[in-house]
Amino acid sequence: EQRKKYSNSNYIMQETSQYHVEHLSTFIMDKTESIVTVDDAVKKLMLLDSKDKIWTQEMLLQVTDKAVRLLDCDTQEELENFPLPTIQMSQTVLNQTRYPSVLLLVCQDKEQHRPDIHFFHCDEVGAEMVHADIDSAIGDNKHGKKMRLQTLKVNQEKMKRHRETILPPSAPKSPSPAAKGRVAAMSTQGEGARTSHAARALKNPQTSRQSDAEAHEKLTQNIEMDVQILNCSLDDIEIFVARLHKALDAFTQLNQRNKSKKNK
């Protein structure tokens, strides 16, 4: 159950990544609040922590090639949206408070006179991973490069290893039929999809193309998420089967020992 929850909250699909976080606090960079620098904001967070005045809020932090979004864990409703050009800084704050792995974002849009500093506790995935993801997304957006794909690949491997530590196998995995059960997301472009697309395009080509593209993208994301969850379940089955084999071997050895004792 814990592993399934982790997989639902933390995943990477194409250029969209999502991490479970806890929002700790948001400060305005303002002289009247004695917050002139990022270090001042960190010190204030530490002060609030020492006085037990931090109230956390669980949420999902989603990174795309255009923005950092904050979503409600249950409803997936968007709580905040920070376009990448409005994020001035991303930084980690490690082992400074009771929350060991903290990410801070300094954000300011055109309508704001002063930037906001947002603090998030990365309770399931390390703040360094989220920081690297956001930094690479900002870099790609600013310079038109594609460096983030490599960052996502590294993060995906780290998340896979972490997921396995949640339910560690008691014996090395051996090749099994379940391993062949890996699922890959199939293309959703079938004959029916093309037919319905053509019918709608006759009525309003521009609107049809836009709505179809959005619907297809959402459907693809849902399929990929289901595939990832299914693959996690297959991993769990492999681990369970390996444990059964180990228990059976132990039982067999114990029976052999008992028979040897009786023969003596």
Secondary structure, DSSP 8 states (H G I E B T S, - for coil): -HHHHHHHHSEEETTEEEEEEEEEEEEE--GGGT--SHHHHHHHHHHHHHTT----EEEEEEE-SSEEEEE-TTT--EEEEEEGGGEEEEEEEESSSSSSEEEEEEE--TT-SS-EEEEEE-SSS-HHHHHHHHHHHHHHHHH----HHHHHHHHHHHHHHHHHHHS--SS-----GGGGG---------HHHHHHHHHHHHH-HHHHHHHHHHHHHHHHHHHHHHHHHHHHHHHHHHHHHHHHHHHHHHHHHHHHHHHHHHH-
